[in-house]
Amino acid sequence: MEYKSKSEKETLKIGEKIAADLKPGDIVLLQGELGVGKTTLTKGILGYFRIKNIVSPTFTIMQIYQIAQSAQQPIRTLVHIDTYRSEDEQELIDIGIKDYLGKKNNICIIEWPEKIDNLIKNQFNYLRIIITDIGAGQRKINVEQSPKQNL
């Protein structure tokens, strides 16, 4: 699926649309150049789950948000991970990333997922979202499902 965004507000709305289709255990992989809107899209996803006071994990690597419990909402935790400043896959394992990946009551959103592709590919359901600057303040947002989801 492909979206086009002309503003930050539209990118937030696209994040909300994507969030509406997420299932427990899903992993969202966000790729794109620095400043293209990965964190803005994440804020849209978090907003769908009524999470406020969002803090970018650029320096902390991982932010964990609790989602209010309800019978209709099986997702309890949303984990936002930014691997931009991490050294390698082992550093992320050491801080406990495996404790969250694919867990049935979690959703993980990972910016700069290239460093941990080996931990994810062929093991978990994921959406790979590639955001591209197409000029004049516009973004193309391409959403691809993992092969595992199509089985």
PyMOL CGO cylinders between C-alpha atoms (Angstrom):
from pymol import cmd
from pymol.cgo import CYLINDER

trace = [
    CYLINDER, 0.00, 0.00, 0.00, 1.24, 3.49, -0.75, 0.3, 1, 1, 1, 1, 1, 1,
    CYLINDER, 1.24, 3.49, -0.75, 0.30, 6.83, 0.78, 0.3, 1, 1, 1, 1, 1, 1,
    CYLINDER, 0.30, 6.83, 0.78, 1.32, 10.36, -0.09, 0.3, 1, 1, 1, 1, 1, 1,
    CYLINDER, 1.32, 10.36, -0.09, 1.61, 13.07, 2.53, 0.3, 1, 1, 1, 1, 1, 1,
    CYLINDER, 1.61, 13.07, 2.53, 1.81, 16.80, 1.93, 0.3, 1, 1, 1, 1, 1, 1,
    CYLINDER, 1.81, 16.80, 1.93, 2.23, 17.82, 5.58, 0.3, 1, 1, 1, 1, 1, 1,
    CYLINDER, 2.23, 17.82, 5.58, 3.12, 16.71, 9.08, 0.3, 1, 1, 1, 1, 1, 1,
    CYLINDER, 3.12, 16.71, 9.08, -0.60, 16.62, 9.91, 0.3, 1, 1, 1, 1, 1, 1,
    CYLINDER, -0.60, 16.62, 9.91, -1.26, 14.23, 7.01, 0.3, 1, 1, 1, 1, 1, 1,
    CYLINDER, -1.26, 14.23, 7.01, 1.65, 12.02, 8.11, 0.3, 1, 1, 1, 1, 1, 1,
    CYLINDER, 1.65, 12.02, 8.11, 0.14, 11.82, 11.61, 0.3, 1, 1, 1, 1, 1, 1,
    CYLINDER, 0.14, 11.82, 11.61, -3.22, 10.78, 10.10, 0.3, 1, 1, 1, 1, 1, 1,
    CYLINDER, -3.22, 10.78, 10.10, -1.53, 8.09, 7.98, 0.3, 1, 1, 1, 1, 1, 1,
    CYLINDER, -1.53, 8.09, 7.98, 0.11, 6.79, 11.18, 0.3, 1, 1, 1, 1, 1, 1,
    CYLINDER, 0.11, 6.79, 11.18, -3.33, 6.52, 12.76, 0.3, 1, 1, 1, 1, 1, 1,
    CYLINDER, -3.33, 6.52, 12.76, -4.66, 4.58, 9.73, 0.3, 1, 1, 1, 1, 1, 1,
    CYLINDER, -4.66, 4.58, 9.73, -1.74, 2.17, 9.91, 0.3, 1, 1, 1, 1, 1, 1,
    CYLINDER, -1.74, 2.17, 9.91, -2.25, 1.71, 13.68, 0.3, 1, 1, 1, 1, 1, 1,
    CYLINDER, -2.25, 1.71, 13.68, -5.89, 0.71, 13.19, 0.3, 1, 1, 1, 1, 1, 1,
    CYLINDER, -5.89, 0.71, 13.19, -4.75, -2.45, 11.36, 0.3, 1, 1, 1, 1, 1, 1,
    CYLINDER, -4.75, -2.45, 11.36, -1.97, -3.47, 13.76, 0.3, 1, 1, 1, 1, 1, 1,
    CYLINDER, -1.97, -3.47, 13.76, -2.32, -6.72, 15.67, 0.3, 1, 1, 1, 1, 1, 1,
    CYLINDER, -2.32, -6.72, 15.67, -0.71, -7.89, 18.92, 0.3, 1, 1, 1, 1, 1, 1,
    CYLINDER, -0.71, -7.89, 18.92, 2.86, -9.01, 18.30, 0.3, 1, 1, 1, 1, 1, 1,
    CYLINDER, 2.86, -9.01, 18.30, 3.31, -6.89, 15.17, 0.3, 1, 1, 1, 1, 1, 1,
    CYLINDER, 3.31, -6.89, 15.17, 6.57, -5.11, 14.50, 0.3, 1, 1, 1, 1, 1, 1,
    CYLINDER, 6.57, -5.11, 14.50, 6.67, -1.90, 12.47, 0.3, 1, 1, 1, 1, 1, 1,
    CYLINDER, 6.67, -1.90, 12.47, 9.99, -1.24, 10.72, 0.3, 1, 1, 1, 1, 1, 1,
    CYLINDER, 9.99, -1.24, 10.72, 10.45, 2.40, 9.71, 0.3, 1, 1, 1, 1, 1, 1,
    CYLINDER, 10.45, 2.40, 9.71, 13.04, 3.23, 7.08, 0.3, 1, 1, 1, 1, 1, 1,
    CYLINDER, 13.04, 3.23, 7.08, 13.97, 6.51, 5.47, 0.3, 1, 1, 1, 1, 1, 1,
    CYLINDER, 13.97, 6.51, 5.47, 16.56, 9.24, 5.46, 0.3, 1, 1, 1, 1, 1, 1,
    CYLINDER, 16.56, 9.24, 5.46, 17.20, 11.40, 8.51, 0.3, 1, 1, 1, 1, 1, 1,
    CYLINDER, 17.20, 11.40, 8.51, 14.40, 13.94, 8.98, 0.3, 1, 1, 1, 1, 1, 1,
    CYLINDER, 14.40, 13.94, 8.98, 11.98, 12.32, 6.51, 0.3, 1, 1, 1, 1, 1, 1,
    CYLINDER, 11.98, 12.32, 6.51, 9.17, 11.78, 9.05, 0.3, 1, 1, 1, 1, 1, 1,
    CYLINDER, 9.17, 11.78, 9.05, 9.71, 8.42, 10.78, 0.3, 1, 1, 1, 1, 1, 1,
    CYLINDER, 9.71, 8.42, 10.78, 9.11, 9.87, 14.24, 0.3, 1, 1, 1, 1, 1, 1,
    CYLINDER, 9.11, 9.87, 14.24, 6.11, 11.88, 13.01, 0.3, 1, 1, 1, 1, 1, 1,
    CYLINDER, 6.11, 11.88, 13.01, 4.53, 8.70, 11.62, 0.3, 1, 1, 1, 1, 1, 1,
    CYLINDER, 4.53, 8.70, 11.62, 5.28, 6.99, 14.94, 0.3, 1, 1, 1, 1, 1, 1,
    CYLINDER, 5.28, 6.99, 14.94, 3.51, 9.80, 16.79, 0.3, 1, 1, 1, 1, 1, 1,
    CYLINDER, 3.51, 9.80, 16.79, 0.45, 9.12, 14.63, 0.3, 1, 1, 1, 1, 1, 1,
    CYLINDER, 0.45, 9.12, 14.63, 0.54, 5.44, 15.56, 0.3, 1, 1, 1, 1, 1, 1,
    CYLINDER, 0.54, 5.44, 15.56, 0.96, 6.26, 19.25, 0.3, 1, 1, 1, 1, 1, 1,
    CYLINDER, 0.96, 6.26, 19.25, -1.82, 8.83, 19.02, 0.3, 1, 1, 1, 1, 1, 1,
    CYLINDER, -1.82, 8.83, 19.02, -4.22, 6.18, 17.77, 0.3, 1, 1, 1, 1, 1, 1,
    CYLINDER, -4.22, 6.18, 17.77, -3.62, 4.33, 21.06, 0.3, 1, 1, 1, 1, 1, 1,
    CYLINDER, -3.62, 4.33, 21.06, -4.17, 7.60, 22.98, 0.3, 1, 1, 1, 1, 1, 1,
    CYLINDER, -4.17, 7.60, 22.98, -0.56, 7.80, 24.12, 0.3, 1, 1, 1, 1, 1, 1,
    CYLINDER, -0.56, 7.80, 24.12, 0.53, 11.31, 25.03, 0.3, 1, 1, 1, 1, 1, 1,
    CYLINDER, 0.53, 11.31, 25.03, 3.81, 12.81, 26.20, 0.3, 1, 1, 1, 1, 1, 1,
    CYLINDER, 3.81, 12.81, 26.20, 5.73, 11.05, 23.46, 0.3, 1, 1, 1, 1, 1, 1,
    CYLINDER, 5.73, 11.05, 23.46, 9.52, 11.17, 23.78, 0.3, 1, 1, 1, 1, 1, 1,
    CYLINDER, 9.52, 11.17, 23.78, 11.77, 10.26, 20.87, 0.3, 1, 1, 1, 1, 1, 1,
    CYLINDER, 11.77, 10.26, 20.87, 14.11, 7.39, 21.85, 0.3, 1, 1, 1, 1, 1, 1,
    CYLINDER, 14.11, 7.39, 21.85, 17.01, 8.72, 19.76, 0.3, 1, 1, 1, 1, 1, 1,
    CYLINDER, 17.01, 8.72, 19.76, 19.28, 8.93, 22.82, 0.3, 1, 1, 1, 1, 1, 1,
    CYLINDER, 19.28, 8.93, 22.82, 17.62, 6.37, 25.11, 0.3, 1, 1, 1, 1, 1, 1,
    CYLINDER, 17.62, 6.37, 25.11, 17.24, 3.81, 22.28, 0.3, 1, 1, 1, 1, 1, 1,
    CYLINDER, 17.24, 3.81, 22.28, 13.96, 2.44, 23.67, 0.3, 1, 1, 1, 1, 1, 1,
    CYLINDER, 13.96, 2.44, 23.67, 10.76, 4.02, 25.07, 0.3, 1, 1, 1, 1, 1, 1,
    CYLINDER, 10.76, 4.02, 25.07, 8.05, 1.81, 26.51, 0.3, 1, 1, 1, 1, 1, 1,
    CYLINDER, 8.05, 1.81, 26.51, 4.45, 3.01, 26.66, 0.3, 1, 1, 1, 1, 1, 1,
    CYLINDER, 4.45, 3.01, 26.66, 1.60, 1.29, 28.49, 0.3, 1, 1, 1, 1, 1, 1,
    CYLINDER, 1.60, 1.29, 28.49, -1.78, 1.24, 26.75, 0.3, 1, 1, 1, 1, 1, 1,
    CYLINDER, -1.78, 1.24, 26.75, -4.90, 1.54, 28.87, 0.3, 1, 1, 1, 1, 1, 1,
    CYLINDER, -4.90, 1.54, 28.87, -6.48, -1.87, 29.29, 0.3, 1, 1, 1, 1, 1, 1,
    CYLINDER, -6.48, -1.87, 29.29, -9.87, -2.67, 27.84, 0.3, 1, 1, 1, 1, 1, 1,
    CYLINDER, -9.87, -2.67, 27.84, -11.65, -5.81, 26.69, 0.3, 1, 1, 1, 1, 1, 1,
    CYLINDER, -11.65, -5.81, 26.69, -11.58, -4.54, 23.10, 0.3, 1, 1, 1, 1, 1, 1,
    CYLINDER, -11.58, -4.54, 23.10, -7.85, -3.75, 23.14, 0.3, 1, 1, 1, 1, 1, 1,
    CYLINDER, -7.85, -3.75, 23.14, -5.54, -6.77, 23.59, 0.3, 1, 1, 1, 1, 1, 1,
    CYLINDER, -5.54, -6.77, 23.59, -2.43, -4.65, 23.02, 0.3, 1, 1, 1, 1, 1, 1,
    CYLINDER, -2.43, -4.65, 23.02, -0.98, -3.59, 26.38, 0.3, 1, 1, 1, 1, 1, 1,
    CYLINDER, -0.98, -3.59, 26.38, 2.47, -2.24, 25.55, 0.3, 1, 1, 1, 1, 1, 1,
    CYLINDER, 2.47, -2.24, 25.55, 3.87, -0.20, 22.70, 0.3, 1, 1, 1, 1, 1, 1,
    CYLINDER, 3.87, -0.20, 22.70, 7.65, -0.18, 22.41, 0.3, 1, 1, 1, 1, 1, 1,
    CYLINDER, 7.65, -0.18, 22.41, 9.33, 2.52, 20.31, 0.3, 1, 1, 1, 1, 1, 1,
    CYLINDER, 9.33, 2.52, 20.31, 12.94, 1.66, 19.44, 0.3, 1, 1, 1, 1, 1, 1,
    CYLINDER, 12.94, 1.66, 19.44, 15.40, 3.88, 17.59, 0.3, 1, 1, 1, 1, 1, 1,
    CYLINDER, 15.40, 3.88, 17.59, 18.60, 2.06, 16.61, 0.3, 1, 1, 1, 1, 1, 1,
    CYLINDER, 18.60, 2.06, 16.61, 20.24, 5.10, 14.97, 0.3, 1, 1, 1, 1, 1, 1,
    CYLINDER, 20.24, 5.10, 14.97, 22.80, 5.59, 17.75, 0.3, 1, 1, 1, 1, 1, 1,
    CYLINDER, 22.80, 5.59, 17.75, 23.26, 1.93, 18.69, 0.3, 1, 1, 1, 1, 1, 1,
    CYLINDER, 23.26, 1.93, 18.69, 26.57, 0.29, 17.86, 0.3, 1, 1, 1, 1, 1, 1,
    CYLINDER, 26.57, 0.29, 17.86, 25.26, -3.06, 16.67, 0.3, 1, 1, 1, 1, 1, 1,
    CYLINDER, 25.26, -3.06, 16.67, 22.72, -5.84, 17.13, 0.3, 1, 1, 1, 1, 1, 1,
    CYLINDER, 22.72, -5.84, 17.13, 24.43, -7.13, 20.29, 0.3, 1, 1, 1, 1, 1, 1,
    CYLINDER, 24.43, -7.13, 20.29, 24.02, -3.78, 22.06, 0.3, 1, 1, 1, 1, 1, 1,
    CYLINDER, 24.02, -3.78, 22.06, 20.27, -3.98, 21.43, 0.3, 1, 1, 1, 1, 1, 1,
    CYLINDER, 20.27, -3.98, 21.43, 20.14, -7.57, 22.67, 0.3, 1, 1, 1, 1, 1, 1,
    CYLINDER, 20.14, -7.57, 22.67, 21.99, -6.47, 25.81, 0.3, 1, 1, 1, 1, 1, 1,
    CYLINDER, 21.99, -6.47, 25.81, 19.38, -3.80, 26.59, 0.3, 1, 1, 1, 1, 1, 1,
    CYLINDER, 19.38, -3.80, 26.59, 16.57, -6.35, 26.26, 0.3, 1, 1, 1, 1, 1, 1,
    CYLINDER, 16.57, -6.35, 26.26, 15.09, -5.89, 22.80, 0.3, 1, 1, 1, 1, 1, 1,
    CYLINDER, 15.09, -5.89, 22.80, 14.30, -9.62, 22.58, 0.3, 1, 1, 1, 1, 1, 1,
    CYLINDER, 14.30, -9.62, 22.58, 11.99, -9.24, 25.59, 0.3, 1, 1, 1, 1, 1, 1,
    CYLINDER, 11.99, -9.24, 25.59, 9.60, -7.24, 23.40, 0.3, 1, 1, 1, 1, 1, 1,
    CYLINDER, 9.60, -7.24, 23.40, 9.88, -8.51, 19.82, 0.3, 1, 1, 1, 1, 1, 1,
    CYLINDER, 9.88, -8.51, 19.82, 6.79, -10.41, 18.73, 0.3, 1, 1, 1, 1, 1, 1,
    CYLINDER, 6.79, -10.41, 18.73, 5.27, -10.71, 22.20, 0.3, 1, 1, 1, 1, 1, 1,
    CYLINDER, 5.27, -10.71, 22.20, 1.52, -11.25, 22.05, 0.3, 1, 1, 1, 1, 1, 1,
    CYLINDER, 1.52, -11.25, 22.05, 0.47, -8.10, 23.95, 0.3, 1, 1, 1, 1, 1, 1,
    CYLINDER, 0.47, -8.10, 23.95, 3.07, -5.78, 22.38, 0.3, 1, 1, 1, 1, 1, 1,
    CYLINDER, 3.07, -5.78, 22.38, 3.61, -3.76, 19.28, 0.3, 1, 1, 1, 1, 1, 1,
    CYLINDER, 3.61, -3.76, 19.28, 7.17, -2.69, 18.49, 0.3, 1, 1, 1, 1, 1, 1,
    CYLINDER, 7.17, -2.69, 18.49, 7.98, 0.28, 16.28, 0.3, 1, 1, 1, 1, 1, 1,
    CYLINDER, 7.98, 0.28, 16.28, 11.60, 0.31, 15.17, 0.3, 1, 1, 1, 1, 1, 1,
    CYLINDER, 11.60, 0.31, 15.17, 13.29, 3.23, 13.46, 0.3, 1, 1, 1, 1, 1, 1,
    CYLINDER, 13.29, 3.23, 13.46, 16.48, 2.39, 11.53, 0.3, 1, 1, 1, 1, 1, 1,
    CYLINDER, 16.48, 2.39, 11.53, 15.77, -1.38, 11.64, 0.3, 1, 1, 1, 1, 1, 1,
    CYLINDER, 15.77, -1.38, 11.64, 18.65, -2.32, 9.35, 0.3, 1, 1, 1, 1, 1, 1,
    CYLINDER, 18.65, -2.32, 9.35, 20.86, -3.04, 12.38, 0.3, 1, 1, 1, 1, 1, 1,
    CYLINDER, 20.86, -3.04, 12.38, 18.54, -5.78, 13.62, 0.3, 1, 1, 1, 1, 1, 1,
    CYLINDER, 18.54, -5.78, 13.62, 17.18, -7.33, 10.42, 0.3, 1, 1, 1, 1, 1, 1,
    CYLINDER, 17.18, -7.33, 10.42, 18.66, -10.69, 11.45, 0.3, 1, 1, 1, 1, 1, 1,
    CYLINDER, 18.66, -10.69, 11.45, 16.59, -10.68, 14.65, 0.3, 1, 1, 1, 1, 1, 1,
    CYLINDER, 16.59, -10.68, 14.65, 13.36, -10.05, 12.75, 0.3, 1, 1, 1, 1, 1, 1,
    CYLINDER, 13.36, -10.05, 12.75, 13.39, -11.58, 9.26, 0.3, 1, 1, 1, 1, 1, 1,
    CYLINDER, 13.39, -11.58, 9.26, 11.55, -14.90, 8.95, 0.3, 1, 1, 1, 1, 1, 1,
    CYLINDER, 11.55, -14.90, 8.95, 10.74, -14.88, 12.67, 0.3, 1, 1, 1, 1, 1, 1,
    CYLINDER, 10.74, -14.88, 12.67, 8.06, -12.25, 13.22, 0.3, 1, 1, 1, 1, 1, 1,
    CYLINDER, 8.06, -12.25, 13.22, 5.17, -10.49, 11.54, 0.3, 1, 1, 1, 1, 1, 1,
    CYLINDER, 5.17, -10.49, 11.54, 6.18, -7.03, 10.51, 0.3, 1, 1, 1, 1, 1, 1,
    CYLINDER, 6.18, -7.03, 10.51, 5.27, -4.07, 8.38, 0.3, 1, 1, 1, 1, 1, 1,
    CYLINDER, 5.27, -4.07, 8.38, 8.17, -2.45, 6.56, 0.3, 1, 1, 1, 1, 1, 1,
    CYLINDER, 8.17, -2.45, 6.56, 7.39, 1.21, 6.00, 0.3, 1, 1, 1, 1, 1, 1,
    CYLINDER, 7.39, 1.21, 6.00, 9.69, 3.16, 3.74, 0.3, 1, 1, 1, 1, 1, 1,
    CYLINDER, 9.69, 3.16, 3.74, 9.30, 6.94, 3.78, 0.3, 1, 1, 1, 1, 1, 1,
    CYLINDER, 9.30, 6.94, 3.78, 10.76, 8.91, 0.88, 0.3, 1, 1, 1, 1, 1, 1,
    CYLINDER, 10.76, 8.91, 0.88, 11.02, 12.66, 0.40, 0.3, 1, 1, 1, 1, 1, 1,
    CYLINDER, 11.02, 12.66, 0.40, 9.54, 13.35, -3.05, 0.3, 1, 1, 1, 1, 1, 1,
    CYLINDER, 9.54, 13.35, -3.05, 10.11, 17.11, -2.97, 0.3, 1, 1, 1, 1, 1, 1,
    CYLINDER, 10.11, 17.11, -2.97, 8.04, 20.21, -2.20, 0.3, 1, 1, 1, 1, 1, 1,
    CYLINDER, 8.04, 20.21, -2.20, 7.53, 19.01, 1.39, 0.3, 1, 1, 1, 1, 1, 1,
    CYLINDER, 7.53, 19.01, 1.39, 5.78, 15.83, 0.24, 0.3, 1, 1, 1, 1, 1, 1,
    CYLINDER, 5.78, 15.83, 0.24, 6.46, 12.27, 1.35, 0.3, 1, 1, 1, 1, 1, 1,
    CYLINDER, 6.46, 12.27, 1.35, 5.74, 8.90, -0.20, 0.3, 1, 1, 1, 1, 1, 1,
    CYLINDER, 5.74, 8.90, -0.20, 4.96, 6.28, 2.46, 0.3, 1, 1, 1, 1, 1, 1,
    CYLINDER, 4.96, 6.28, 2.46, 5.17, 2.72, 1.18, 0.3, 1, 1, 1, 1, 1, 1,
    CYLINDER, 5.17, 2.72, 1.18, 3.84, -0.05, 3.48, 0.3, 1, 1, 1, 1, 1, 1,
    CYLINDER, 3.84, -0.05, 3.48, 4.89, -3.65, 2.81, 0.3, 1, 1, 1, 1, 1, 1,
    CYLINDER, 4.89, -3.65, 2.81, 3.79, -6.70, 4.80, 0.3, 1, 1, 1, 1, 1, 1,
    CYLINDER, 3.79, -6.70, 4.80, 6.26, -9.36, 5.80, 0.3, 1, 1, 1, 1, 1, 1,
    CYLINDER, 6.26, -9.36, 5.80, 6.07, -12.65, 3.93, 0.3, 1, 1, 1, 1, 1, 1,
    CYLINDER, 6.07, -12.65, 3.93, 5.20, -14.34, 7.26, 0.3, 1, 1, 1, 1, 1, 1,
    CYLINDER, 5.20, -14.34, 7.26, 1.92, -12.35, 7.44, 0.3, 1, 1, 1, 1, 1, 1,
    CYLINDER, 1.92, -12.35, 7.44, 0.86, -13.64, 4.06, 0.3, 1, 1, 1, 1, 1, 1,
    CYLINDER, 0.86, -13.64, 4.06, 1.17, -17.32, 5.04, 0.3, 1, 1, 1, 1, 1, 1,
]
cmd.load_cgo(trace, "trace")
